[in-house]
Amino acid sequence: MRLILAILLTLSLGIPAISMAQSSPTEFPAATADQQARFAAWRDGFRTRALGNGVPAALFDSAFRGRGFNTEVAYRDANQAEFRRAIWDYLDRAVSDTRITNGRRLARRNARTLRAIESRFPVDSQVVMSIWGMESNYGAVRGDIPVVEALGTLATQGRRRSWAERELMNVFRILGNGDVAPRNLTGSWAGAMGHTQFMPSSYLAYARDLSGDGRRDVWGNNPADALASAANYLAENGFQRGAPIVHEVLLPAGFDFALVDGETRNSAGFWAGLGVRRAEGALYSGAPFALWAPAGGRGPVFAIYPNFQVIKRYNNADSYALAVGLLADRINGAGPLLAAWPRDERPLSGAEIVEIQTILARLGYAPGTADGLMGPNTRSAIRGFQSAKGLLSDGEPTVALLALLRQEAG
């Protein structure tokens, strides 16, 4: 799983940071002599510490044999720019027609495995399939960088040394358990592994052997253990089978958008009494839910349930949890969203968000620190300003809102 929360940016809309793959070199240069020397110096120092913590010398040396500074890892680590990306662009890729079709096809192919998972874990099989699709495109993109080399390079870089070294200590436990040979221990540039992109620490905590061969193999072509491991992770964090993650809902005219804050949870009966309807079918009454409009009043509105927060334990981004929920429903046969996204809007830059926060503070609306991030204080301040101006109080930062604030500030 992308429990790379310690290292990947989560943007203001909760949209996972975009990799630099689109603009990165197709081939990365060999490491320089200086880079290799820094890697070797770090490795030798870490070896002393690792052996002092009980790692056998032979295991350490076997894991690091042939490993050195990886320039692709260094490049991707250094180029995590803060992209502000429209949520519909993210969902266009995350819940694409191809991913839906492949998910349905692979669900049929892996039906026996999915039945076994549902018999052991209180998790719906379509959610497991959705996680698989989101994390590695159903195993097509598992990562081919040696995990030891990736984490070693990140440690050499220095910014995340303690985190990378802790994960490497977990790698030695994995290797010592015999779940995988060093040559097969590969993953992403950040050390996430296998079909469902577990970090080593999460692997140790949650990986399961569903195939019955005595190994918890999340790396190989058979996805059974990886899918069971993802199900176990969700189950251990409180996922409820049969309960939804999200549903699209329709609001009546004149609905008080102050209630569409993603936080205010009420029963289905309460929301129905205010005229809220599910876009397809009936509102789910098994748990209280909140309403959330990720693109403001001009876009779709969703009911978000307790399972939504569980998915965020896998990847702490609202849009990731939304994508998992929507993809799971589509794999299970649901249709597309009814409401359209406001595709004529553009996301504001960090500098523009700072300007909004600065002007709101000057006008007395208390948005909090002017940091360019859309936290709850900033959304509340925007709602206050919108309400004072007789506008729809959706708390959404837009080009039109910024123009009005500039006019108000003189």
N, C-alpha and C positions, 0 to 999 in steps of 0.2 A: 504494500500500500504506500501511497505517497505520504508516509509519515516523515516527510522531509519538511515538516512544518517549521522545523528549526532553521531550515535553510532556504526554503522557497517563499517568495513574497506572496501575501494574500492581498489582493487589491481592494479598493474601496467598495466595489460592488460584490466582493467575495468571489471574484473571478480568478482562478488559479493563474499564476504568472505564466506567460507564454515563453516557451523555449526560444532560443535564438536560431533554431534550425533553419528557418527560412533564409537567413542572411549569413549563416556560418559557412566557413570553407568546406568544400566537399572532401578535401583531404587536409589533415593537420600535419604540420611539420614535425620532424623528429625533435625530441627534447634536446636542448642545448647542454653543453658540458656543465655549465653552471647549474641548470635545473636538475640534472642528474646528481650532481654533487650535493645539492641541498637535500634532495630526496634521500640519498645514501646517509647523510649526516643525521637527518631525522630518524630514518629507519634504525640506525645503529643505537641511537639513544632510546628509541621506543623498545628495541629488543631487550635492552637491559631492564626496563620497567616491566615489560611483559613477562620475561622469565622470572623476575622477582615476584610476580603475581601468579606464578604457577604454570605458565604456558611452557610446555616442553620445547627445548631448543630445536629438536628435529622438526616439530610441527611448525614452529615459527619459520625456520629456514625453508621448509618445503613450500609454505604458503607464499613466501616472498621471492622464491627462486624465479628469476627471469622478469621480475616486476620492477618498474621504474616510474619516473615522472611521466604522466600522461597529459599531453598538451591539449587534447580534446576536453578532458575534465577541467583543466585550468581555464580554458577559453569559456566553457559554458558557465563555470562558476563566476567568472569575472564579468559576464555579459547578461546578467539578469536584470535588465533595465525594467523600470516600472511602466509597463504598457497599460494603457487604459483602453479596454476593449469592450465593445458593446456586447451585452449578454446574448443577443440574438446571433451574433457572429460566432460566439463560443458554442451555442446550442446547435447552430447549423452543422458544425463539425462533430460535436459530441453525440448528437441524436440524428445523425444523417440517415437517409433512406438506406444506404449501403449497410450501415451498422445495424439498423433494425432488421433488414433482410438476413444478414449474416447471423445475427443473434437468434432469430427464429429457427434458421436452418441448423445451427449448432446446438440449440436447445433440443431439437428432435434427435440429433445424432448422439447427444450425451444424456438422453432421457433416463437411462438406467442409473448413471452417476448422480443425476439431479434428484432422482427419487431416493437414493441412499442418503444424500445430504439432507433432504427434508425429513427423513426418518430419524436423523440424529440431532439436527439443530432446528430451533424454532425460527427458521428463515425461509422466505419464499424463494423458489428456485429462479424465478425471473430476476430477482434482485441480485442473486449471485451471478447470473449471466450478465447483468448490467455492469456490475463491478468489473467483471472480466473484460467486457468490451471497453469500458472507460480506461482501465489501467494498462492494457497491453494490446488493444484491438483484437481480442480473443486469442492471445498468444502469439500474434504475428510480430509484435515489437516488444520482446522481453529484455532487450539490452544485451550487448555482447562485450562489455568492458569488464575485465577482471575486477571483482569487488575489492579485493585487497589493493589493487593498483589505484582504483578510484578513491577509496578512503585514504590511502596513503598520500595521494596527491593533494587531497583536500587538507590533510593534516600538515603537509609540507607548506601549503599556502599560508597556514597560520591562523586565519580568521576563525576556523571552527575546529581547531586542533583537538581540544578536549572532547568534543562531541565525536569526531571521527575516530579518535583513539578508543573511546568507549565502544563504538560500534565494531571496531576491529577486534577488541577483546571478545565480543559476542561472536565474531566470525571464527575465532579459534575454538570456541565452544561448539559451534556448528560442525567444524571440521573434525573436532575430537569425537563428536557423536557418530561420525561416519555417515551422515546424511548425504554428503556430496563430496566428490573429489576436488582438490584445489583447482584443477584445470577446468572444471565445469561450474565453478562458483563465479558466475558472471551476472551482470545486471546493468542498470542505468549509470549515467555519469555520476550520480549522487549516491550510488550503492544500493538502490532499491532493486529487489530481485524477483525474477520469475513472472509467471502469468498474472499474479495479482499484486506485484510490486511491493513485497514486504521488505522493510529494513531488517537487518539482522536481529535487532532487539525484539521486534514484533514477531519475527519468525520463531524465536525461542519461546515467546510467550503464548503464541496462538497456533502455530503450525500443527497440522494433524495428518496422520497417515490413513487415508481412506482406502487406498488400493490394497493394503494388507501385506505389503512387501517388507515391512519393517523399517522403511525410510520415509521421511517426510519430504518428498521430492516436489518442490515447487518450480524446478528449473526445466525438467524434461518435457517431452512432447505430450505425455499424458497429463491432462490438466486436473485430474481427480483430486490429488492431494492439495493443490493450490486452491481449488474451488471450495473444498471442505475447510481449508484454513481460513479463507475469507468469511465463510459462513460462521465458523467458530468465533472469529473476531467480532462479527456483528452480534452474535448471540451473547457473548460475554459482556458486551456493552449495552445490552438491554433491548435488542431488536425484537419486535412482536410480529410473529408470522400472521398473515391475514389482515394486518392493519396497513393502511396506505402510508406512503412517504409524502406525496403531494397529490392534490387534485386541482384542476382548473375550476374556478368558480365564476359565476356571473353576479354582478352587483346591480341593485335597482338604481334608477335615476335618483340623483341627489344624495347618494349614500355618503355618510360621514367618513371621509378618508382618514381622519385622525385615528380610526379604528384599524386601518390597514397598515399596521406598523411591524408586523412579523413577531410581535411579542405578546399582545393581548389575547389570551386564550379563553375561549368560551365553548360551551356545548353546541352541538349541531342544532339543538332546539332554539338556543339563543340566537344564533346566526340566521336560522330560517325565519325566526320571528321578525328580523330586520329586512327580510326579503332576499337573503343570499341563497343562491341556487347553485348546485353543481352543474358544470357544463354538460356532463354526460352521466345520467343516473342520479341516485339519491346521495345526499350528504352522508358521510360516514359518522355514525353516532357512538362508536366505541371508545372515543377519547376526545377530550377538548382539543381545539385547534386554533391557530392564529391565521390571520389573513396577511398576505404579502404580495406587493406589486413591485417586482424587481426593476421595472422600467417606468414606474410612476403611473399616473392615472390614464395614460394613453395606451398602455400595454396590457397583457394578460394579468389576471389576479389569481393567486393560488391559496388554497388551504394547505397549511403545513402542519404535519402531525408529529408526535413524539419520535417516530422513526426517522424523521428528517434530521433531528439532532444526533441520532445514532450514526447516520451516514456521515455527518460532519466529524465524527470521531475518526473516521477513515481518512478524510481529507477535509480540513477545516475551512471550507469555502462554501458559501451559500449556493453559488451557481453549480458547483460540483454535485451537491446533494440534490439540487433541482434536476440536473441532467441525469443522475442515476435514477431518480424516481420516474422521470418521463420516459427514459429508455426502457426501464423495467416494464412500465405499462404498455409501451408500444410492442415490446417483445411478446407480451402476454395478450396482444390482440387489440389494444385500444387504438383509437384514431388520433389524428393530429390535433393540435390546439385549435380552438375555435376563434379566439381573439388574435388579432394581428399585432406584431411588434411595431413600434414607431421607428421604422428604419430610416426615416429622414432626420432623426436626431443623431448628433455625434456626441461621443463621450467627452467630457471636459478634461483638460489636462490637469496635472497636479497644481500647476501655477494658477490655473483658473479657479480651482477649488479653494486654494489659499486666498485668492482675491475675494471670493464669496464669503469665506469665513471672516476675513478682515473687515469687510463692509458690514456684515451682520453684527459683529462685535461693536463696531462704531455706532450702529443704530440701536444697540441695547438688547440684542437677541441672544447673547451668551452661547455661541457655537462651540466654545472650548478652544483649545489650542489651534492656531492656524497652521496645521501640519499637512494640508492637502489630502487628508483621509476623511472619508465620509462615515464618521461614527455617529452614534445615536444623538449626541449633543448637537451636531451640525444639522442632522435631519430635523430634530425638534425645533431648532432655530429657524430653519427654512419654513417649516410648517407655520410657525408663529408669524413670520413675515407674510407668507401667502395668505393666511387667514385675515391679517390686518388689511390686506389689499383686496379682499373679496375674491381670491383665487382658489382653485382646487388645492387643498392642503395635503399634497401627496409627499412633500419632503424631498422631491426629486431635483437635483441640480441640473439645469438645462441652460442652453445658450440664451433663451429668452429670459430666464430668471436672472442670469448674470447681467444682461443688458438693462433690466429693470432696476437691479441693485445699483448699477453704475449711475443710472439716471437719478435714483433716489439720493445717492451720495453726493451728487453735484459734480 
